[in-house]
């Protein structure tokens, strides 16, 4: 049994778009960029996600019985935090905090390293 309900990428993108454009929560703009990148780079079938408040929790598809996952969040101070866990019960493993303008290359570096899923084009 998977530990969460998967949100379709179109729903996740729409949710972040509404939070940014309709509600003026501008610090979430990098999360919108991220969801758009996942769709634009053809990774929507390789990765699945759900949102938890303002965080995005992502794992590889199909979901294994003990999936590892990434938790991506941005803060109002202009940083992005990506944390990797080897299972739902594990404590955080790799954690990187960078300026939000690094969200896409940082995210894709984690995805390539952890799951081997590559973007359709080089984003570095």
N, C-alpha and C positions, 0 to 999 in steps of 0.2 A: 504494500500500500504506500503510495507516495504521500509525503508529509505536507503537501500543499496543493491548492487548486491552481492550475496553470492559467495564466491570463494570455489570450491571444496577443501577439505583438501589435496588431492594429489597435486593440483596446488600450494597451499600455501607452502607445504613442499618442492616442487621442487624449488619454488622461493627463499626460504631461503637457500636451499642447493646451488643454483647457486650463490647467493650473497656471501656466505661464501667460497665455494671452487673455483669458477671461478673468482670472483672479489676481493677476499681477505678481505672482510669486516668481520673480525674475531669477532668483538664485537656483531655481530648478531647470533653467534653460539648458545646462550641460546634460541633464538627464534626457531631455528631449533630443538633443544632438545624438546621444548614445543610442536611443531607441531607433531613431532614423537611420543611423549608421548600420545597425544590425539588420534592418530591413533592406536598405540600399545595397549592402555588401553580400546579400544572399545567404545570410546566416540564420534567418528566422526559422528554418527547418532543422538547424543543427543545435540551436539553443532554445531553452524554454525559461520562463520567468514568472514571478509574481511580484507584486508591489507590497511593501509593508511600510505604511505611512509614506515617507518621502524616500525610502530606500528601494532599490531594485535587487531582487535575489534571483540569481541566474545559475542554471546548471546545463549540462550537455543533454541532448536528446539522442536516443530515448533515455528516459530516467532509469538509472540502475536501482537495485534494491537498497544500496547504501551510497547515494550520490555525494560527490563533493560539489561545492558550490562557491560562488562569488557573491559577496554582498557589496553593492556599490551605493555610495551616498555622497551628497555634496552638502557643504555647509555654507551659511550666509557670509562667511569670511573669505570665500573664494577658493576653497580647497575641495578636492575630490579624494575620497577614501575608498580603496578597494581592498577587501579582506577575503582570503581564501580559507575555506574549511574542508578538511578531508572527509567529513561526514556530518550529519545533523547534530550528533552528540559531541563532536570534537570541539576543542577550544580553537580559537583562531590560529591559523598558521601564518602564511605570508600576509603582511599588511603593508600597504604603501599609501602615503598621503602626499599629494602633489597639487600644484595650482590647477584650477579647473580647465585651463586651456590645454592641459595634457591628458584630458579624460579619454579621448579616442585612442591615441597610441598606447597609453597605459593599459586600457581595457583589452585591446587586441593583443598586447604582449602577454597578458595573463591567459587569455583564451587560447592562443597558440601554444603556450607553454603547458597549460593544464589539460587541454582537450584536443589539440592539434587542428582546431577549426580556424581556417585562415579567411581574412576578408578577400573579396573578389579582386581588390587592387591594393597596392601598397599604400598605407596611410602614414608611414614614418616620415 
